Amino acid sequence: MVTIKDIASLLNVSHTTVSRALNNSPLIKEDTRKKVLDLASQLDYTPNYNAKNLVLKKSHTIGLFFTSITNGTSPSFFSDTIKGVNSVINEQLNLFVRGIDDYHDFSTINSGRFDGIILVSQSDEDNIFIYHVLQKKIPLVVLNRQVDEKKLINILSNDREGAYQAIEYLIQKGHQDIAIIEGKEGFNSTLKRRDGYVKALIDYQIPIKSEYMVKGNYDMQSGYHAMEQLLSMKKPPTAVFCSNDDMALGAMNSVFAHQLKVPDDVSIIGFDDIGFAQYTTPQLTTVKRPIEEISVIGAEKLVDLMEQPSERGELIFVNTELIVRNSVNE
């Protein structure tokens, strides 16, 4: 394998000169840089990134952490987040993906291992992880949950308003008996979407029925079982707001299993606008939460933070949007 010292010897220059030329240092003259680059190309020189990382004290690794990958994180949410982050980082950066709940302690989370971290936070319990990362002085961006820390860059969607808009739309379509299939208990998104549901009912003076508030887990199976529970009631709801699209798909399948129709018998609205939403039958009306866009902004902010460290925090809200399709009737 060709080394920097080999190139330096052939050009009769110091290995420091070669290293600077390969790294586009302004201290090297243009003709010297060209000679070094030309010879490196001819010899098929490949940089030793491990050695370079040791010198620069860089790992070239970004950590993408979720509260949990296996518990309450839907496949569509997971894939859209990774897609957004991956579209921003270049090929010289490694992406390390893990759930916080995989760790017994955070001793391996340090600046030698990570140049920066993106946390997709779903629970207040993540605060321990957040303060550990800040203490280790690792650049950090938090997505999905608002965190009360002024030094943080924090990016999230306005879930409460999005849920409110969905319920308001159902009310405007004439529905009064509106149920909600909630997300995973303890997740911030679950609380925000429930708040939007409740506030809309209060504002429109519609009685809140506790039996219409059914627990889910952000997966299709829990949506199916929750809808089974709702359909078994003496007075089933005429419309159901599902706290994510995966549960909405499960709920629709439950309706079909009872020989009923969406939206003729039950109207359904989801949340997220995953790729499958426009290909269901009927097409799913849902609240678009731009997960991929949030992840792109988060990755861009982290790269900037890695290049120019700053303790100036920022709170960014990305708006949701009601996408009207065919799963709601009057």
N, C-alpha and C positions, 0 to 999 in steps of 0.2 A: 504493500500500500504506500502510495506517494505521500510524503509529509511536507509540512511547511519548511522544515530544515533542508529537505532535498531540493526544493525550488530555490531556496536561498543560496545553497551551494552552487547550483548551476548558473545562477545569475550573479554570483559573487557579491551578494548583499546580505545584510543581517536578517535573521528570521523575524525580527521585530518589524522590519520594513515590509517583508512579505505579508505578515499578519495584518498590518495596517492597510496595505493595498487591497487585500481581500475583503476588508471590512469598510472600504471606501472612506478611509480617514482623510481629512483635509490637509493633514501634515505631509502627505505623499504627493510628489509631482505627478502630473498627468502621464508623462511618457514612461515613468517608472511603473505606475499603476497598470498601464497598458501592457508592458512587458511581462509583469507578474501574472496578469489575468490571461494573457495569451498562452504562456507556458503552462499555467495551471490547467487550462482547457485542453492543451495538447497531451498533457500527462494524465488526463482524466482524474484530476485531484478531487477528492471528496472531503469536505470539512469533517473534523472529529467534533461533533456537537457535544459529546459528553465532556471532552476536555475544555471546550469553549465555555460550556455551562459552569464548570468548576471555576474558571478564571473570572467569568462575569457574575458568578453567584446567581445564575438564573437556571430555572428548571425547564423553561419553555412549556410549562404545563398550566392549563386553566382548569380549576375544579368547578364542576357544575353539580351542585348538591340539591337534593329534594328532601323535604321532611321525611318522606318515605317513598320508595319506588314501588313496593309491593302492597302497600296498605292505603287505599284511598286515592291513588294517582291513576287516572284513567290512561289507557294506552294512547289515545289521541292527544291528550294534554302533554304526555311525556314526549311523544314523537315530534309534535309541533314546537315544543321548547327546544329540543336538541337541534331541530332543523334551523330554527332562527339563530341560535348561537353559532352553529357550525358554518352558516353562510357568511359570518363576519370574520372569524379568525382565519389566519393564513396557514399554509401547510407546514410552517415551522413551529406551530403551537400544537401541543397535544391536548386533547379534551378528555378529562377524567370525570366520569359520571358515577355518582353514588348517592345512597340515601343516608341521612343522618342517623336513622335508627339502626344502621349496620354497625355503629361504633359504640364500644363500651366506654371509651374516653377519647379525647381529641388530641392526645399527645403526638400523633403522627401528622396532624394538621399544622404545618409550619411553613415559614417563608422559604426554606430550602427545598421544599417539595412543590409548593404552588407559587406561581408569580401573581396570581389573582384568583378570586373565587366569585362565582355567581351563585346565589342561594335563591331557590324557588321556595319561598317560605309559606307554609300552610297552617302553622300553629304557633301560638305564643311560646310553646316549649322550645322553639328554635332559638330563643333569645340567648340561651347559654352558649350555643354554637356561635352566634353572631358576636358576642362579646369576647369569646376566645379568639376569633379571627382578627378582630380589631386590636386586641392585646398583642397579638403576634405581628401586627403591622402589615398584614397582607391586604392589598387592595380588594375591596369588597363592594358588590352591588347586590341589592336585595330586590327580588321581583315578587309580585303576587299578593303581598301583605304589607300594610302600612306599619312601619316600625318607628317608635318614638325615640329616635336617635338623630340629632341634628347633623352629625358628621357623615351620615350615610347617603348614598345615592339610592333612591327608593322608587321603583316603577311598578305601577299597578293599574288595573282597570276599575271603573266605577261600578262595581257589581250591584250595589244597593239600588242605584238609579236604573240599571238595566233590568233588574227583577221588577222594580216598580212599573217600568214601562210595559213589561210583559203582562202584568196583572191588569193594568189600566186598559190595555188593548182588549183583553178578555171581557172586562166589564163593559167597554164600549160596544162589544159585539153582543151584549145582552146577557152574559153569564153572571149568575149570583152565587151559585154553589161551586166554588173554586177551591181545589185542593192543591197542596204542595208536597212533592216528594223531595225531601231534604238530602243534602250531601252528608259526608262523613262527619260524625259528631266531633266537635272541638276544632274543626278546620275553620279558619277565618272566612273563607268563601261561603261556607255553609251559613254562618251567622249573618253575613251581609245580605245574602239572597233571601234569607228568611225575613230579615228586617224590611227589605223592599216589598215583599209579599204582604206582610202585616200592615205596613204603613199605607199601602194602596187600598187595602180593605177598610182601614180606619177612615182615610180621607173620603172614601165614597160611601161611608156609613153602611157597610156590609158586615154583618155579624161574623166574628172569628170563631170558627168551630175547631176545637182541639183535635177532634177525630179526623179532620181533614188534613192534619199536619203529620205526615208519615215519614219515618226515618228511612234513609237510603245509605248507600256507601260509595256513590259515584261509579258504580259498575252496572252493566246491563242486567245482571242477575237480580241485584237489589231493586232496580226499577221494575222488573217483572213482578217480584214478590210484593212490592209496595202497591202496585196497581191491582194485584189480586186482592189485597186487603181492602182497597177502596171500593172495588166492584162488588165485594161481598156485603157491603153495608145496605141497610134498609133503604136509605136514600143516597145512592152514589152521586158523586159530583158530576156536573156536566162538563167541567173543564179541569185539567190538571197541569200545573206548572212544575216541570222537572228541573232540578238544580243543575243538571248538565245533560248533554245530548245522549251520552251513553245510557243513562237511566231512562231517557225519553224513548230510545229505541226498544229497551226492555219493556217499558210500559205499553208501547204500541203492540208488541207481540202478545202481551197479556190480553189486551182488548180483542185482538184477532182470535186468540185461543178461546174466548168466550162467545165466538160467533157474532161479535159486535163490529162496528165500523168506526174508524177515525176519518173524518170528524163528525159523521152523522150521529153517532151515539155519544162519543166522548171527544172533546177537543183537547189537543196536547200541544204545549209549548216547551221547548228545550232551552238550553243555555250553552253557549260556546261557538256554535256554527262549525262543527267539525265537517270534514270532507264528505262523510256519508249523508249529512243532513239533507242535501238537495237531491239525493238519489233514492230516498225511501219512498214508499207508496202508502199514503200521499207524501209529498215533500214536506219536510218538517219546518214549521215556523219556529224560529229560535232567536235568542239574543246573541248577536255576534260579539264575542270577546276576542280581540286580535292577539291571541297568545303568541303567535310567531312574530308579530310586530313588536310586542313587548320584549320578547327575547332578543330580537335584533337590536333594539335600542339599548337594552341592558349590556349586551356584548360590546357594542360600540363605546358605551360609557366606560366599561371596564378597561378596554384597550387604551383609551385616553388616560385613564387613571394610572395604568401601569407605566405609561410613557412620561406622564407629568403628575406625580403624586400630589394630592390636594386633600385638605380636611374640610373642604366646603361641601356640605351636603346638598341634596336636591330631591324634591318630591315631584314626580311626574305622573299625571293621570292620563291614561289612554281611554278615550270614550268607547262605550259599548253602543250597539246599534240593533234595533229590532228588525229582523229579516222576516218579512211576511211571505209565507208560502201557502200550503194547502191543508194544514192540519188543524185549522180552527174554523168553525162555522158559527152562524148566528143562532 
